[in-house]
Amino acid sequence: MSRILVTGGLGYIGSHTTVELMAKGHEVIVVDNLSNTRESVLDGITAIAGKRPSWVNLDLADAAATQAFFAGNAFDAIIHFAAFKAVGESVEKPMMYYRNNVNALMHVLDYVTSNPSCACIFSSSCTVYGQADHLPISEAAPMKQAESPYGMTKQIGESMLTDAAKAYGLKVTALRYFNPIGAHPSALIGELPLGPPQNLVPFITQSAAGLRGPLQVYGKDYPTADGTAVRDYIHVVDLALAHIAAMDHLMRQEGGDMHVFNLGTGKGSSVLSVIQAFEDATGTALSWAFAPRRAGDVVAAYADTERAASVLGWRAQRSLADSMKDAWRWQEGLPS
């Protein structure tokens, strides 16, 4: 089996991908500086996988420290999650996002350019499309002006990957995923942001658990069926399995081109329909209220997933109800 580096591997998507990689027998080395997660996530990964992955506490935006780390290691593939990821926060703190997200990727690519046999999977986002003209959004949709600094860092990242692949013959893939939700069905790992949640579902579960006030629904005048924003919500385990499918595909390819795949369910759900799905799946009532729109939010985004299905042999399998049940099970198991 292969030796895989997972950057941001103690984060939400990274931890679930680490579990699935270990289930396939890969040797996994995790790099994470705990900027938006906790060391205790290692215990959940270990309980699920039956083995503890190696972990290095490292800030990949630190050029010298990252260079020293790579000097003593060799990898068959890198799955790069390590980045700040909140749209609203990026509008408030743009330079923090550019400094962290762009520099960390640059330092990872420094290693890959010196080791072109190492496959590199980049955690991109549907935010690269901005507000698309057509739905569902296919990989052929043009990139528009990003609606947020977060989205811009993903566009810059993809440009870096494309240029580096052509110049150095690298094996690179960008996975543009939509809205990850849910938790591992064991309830041993899940989404647990430090501070107030920036995403819908953890705010729903924390509000339902009495840890937050009423849920805020940002915007009620969008041109959608119920006036609230529409997104494509994908279960985090489905997303983790897609990373493994993309990695296996990339490792069989020649270098020089960047491969791009959308990862979603292909279905759009409004904020109000997600609230209803949570209440129906868990039997728990939510208190919520409308709030003004947030800067950087697009009206609607959901994926055309046919390319991932035909090339990678991957489709999302879990429903919105599954995601709600797993997210609530995870929340209920957390210490108050």
SULZI-V977119 format. One record per residue. N is the residue number from 1. D_LAST is the distance of its C-alpha to the last C-alpha in Angstrom with 1 decimal. Layout:
<<N	D_LAST> <N	D_LAST>>
This chain:
<<1	39.8> <2	39.0> <3	37.2> <4	34.7> <5	32.9> <6	29.7> <7	28.9> <8	25.3> <9	24.6> <10	21.0> <11	20.2> <12	19.3> <13	22.9> <14	24.1> <15	21.8> <16	22.8> <17	26.4> <18	26.3> <19	25.3> <20	28.2> <21	30.6> <22	30.0> <23	30.5> <24	33.9> <25	34.8> <26	34.7> <27	34.2> <28	31.3> <29	30.9> <30	27.8> <31	28.1> <32	25.0> <33	24.6> <34	20.8> <35	21.4> <36	18.6> <37	16.8> <38	15.8> <39	18.0> <40	15.6> <41	16.7> <42	19.9> <43	18.4> <44	17.5> <45	21.0> <46	22.6> <47	21.1> <48	22.4> <49	25.7> <50	26.6> <51	27.6> <52	26.1> <53	27.5> <54	29.0> <55	27.1> <56	28.6> <57	26.9> <58	29.3> <59	29.6> <60	32.1> <61	33.3> <62	34.8> <63	38.2> <64	39.4> <65	36.3> <66	36.2> <67	40.0> <68	39.7> <69	37.0> <70	39.1> <71	42.2> <72	41.0> <73	39.7> <74	41.1> <75	39.3> <76	40.5> <77	38.0> <78	35.3> <79	32.5> <80	31.6> <81	28.1> <82	27.5> <83	27.5> <84	25.7> <85	25.1> <86	24.1> <87	27.1> <88	26.2> <89	25.4> <90	28.6> <91	30.6> <92	29.3> <93	29.7> <94	32.4> <95	33.9> <96	30.7> <97	30.6> <98	34.3> <99	34.2> <100	31.4> <101	31.9> <102	35.7> <103	36.2> <104	33.8> <105	35.7> <106	39.0> <107	38.3> <108	37.3> <109	40.6> <110	42.6> <111	41.8> <112	42.5> <113	45.8> <114	46.9> <115	45.8> <116	46.7> <117	46.2> <118	42.4> <119	40.9> <120	38.4> <121	35.8> <122	34.5> <123	31.2> <124	32.8> <125	31.8> <126	33.3> <127	33.2> <128	36.5> <129	38.2> <130	37.3> <131	38.2> <132	40.3> <133	43.5> <134	43.1> <135	40.4> <136	39.4> <137	39.4> <138	41.5> <139	41.8> <140	45.1> <141	43.7> <142	44.6> <143	42.1> <144	42.2> <145	41.2> <146	37.5> <147	35.4> <148	33.2> <149	33.4> <150	30.9> <151	33.3> <152	36.2> <153	34.8> <154	34.6> <155	38.2> <156	39.3> <157	37.7> <158	39.6> <159	42.8> <160	42.4> <161	42.0> <162	45.0> <163	47.2> <164	46.3> <165	46.8> <166	50.3> <167	51.3> <168	50.2> <169	50.1> <170	46.3> <171	44.3> <172	41.5> <173	39.4> <174	37.2> <175	34.6> <176	33.9> <177	30.8> <178	29.5> <179	25.8> <180	23.6> <181	20.7> <182	18.9> <183	17.7> <184	19.4> <185	20.0> <186	18.7> <187	15.1> <188	15.4> <189	15.8> <190	15.2> <191	14.9> <192	12.3> <193	14.3> <194	14.1> <195	14.0> <196	14.6> <197	15.5> <198	19.3> <199	19.6> <200	19.5> <201	17.5> <202	14.2> <203	14.6> <204	15.3> <205	12.3> <206	9.9> <207	12.2> <208	12.3> <209	8.6> <210	9.3> <211	7.8> <212	11.6> <213	14.8> <214	17.4> <215	18.1> <216	21.2> <217	24.1> <218	26.3> <219	29.9> <220	31.6> <221	35.2> <222	35.2> <223	38.3> <224	36.3> <225	36.4> <226	33.7> <227	33.8> <228	30.5> <229	30.4> <230	30.9> <231	29.4> <232	29.7> <233	26.3> <234	26.5> <235	24.2> <236	23.2> <237	24.8> <238	28.0> <239	27.9> <240	27.6> <241	30.5> <242	32.5> <243	32.3> <244	33.8> <245	36.5> <246	37.3> <247	37.5> <248	39.8> <249	42.0> <250	42.2> <251	43.2> <252	46.2> <253	47.4> <254	49.8> <255	48.6> <256	49.6> <257	47.8> <258	44.3> <259	42.8> <260	40.5> <261	38.3> <262	36.1> <263	33.0> <264	31.7> <265	32.2> <266	35.1> <267	33.6> <268	32.4> <269	29.6> <270	29.1> <271	25.8> <272	26.4> <273	27.2> <274	23.9> <275	22.1> <276	24.4> <277	23.9> <278	20.1> <279	20.8> <280	23.6> <281	21.9> <282	18.7> <283	20.1> <284	17.3> <285	18.9> <286	18.1> <287	19.0> <288	20.9> <289	23.8> <290	26.4> <291	26.6> <292	29.5> <293	30.1> <294	28.7> <295	31.4> <296	31.9> <297	30.8> <298	33.5> <299	34.4> <300	34.1> <301	33.9> <302	34.1> <303	35.8> <304	39.0> <305	38.0> <306	41.5> <307	42.2> <308	39.2> <309	40.3> <310	43.9> <311	43.7> <312	40.5> <313	40.5> <314	36.9> <315	35.3> <316	31.8> <317	31.3> <318	27.9> <319	27.6> <320	25.4> <321	24.1> <322	23.3> <323	21.3> <324	19.3> <325	18.6> <326	17.7> <327	15.4> <328	13.5> <329	13.6> <330	12.0> <331	9.2> <332	8.7> <333	8.9> <334	6.2> <335	3.8> <336	0.0>>
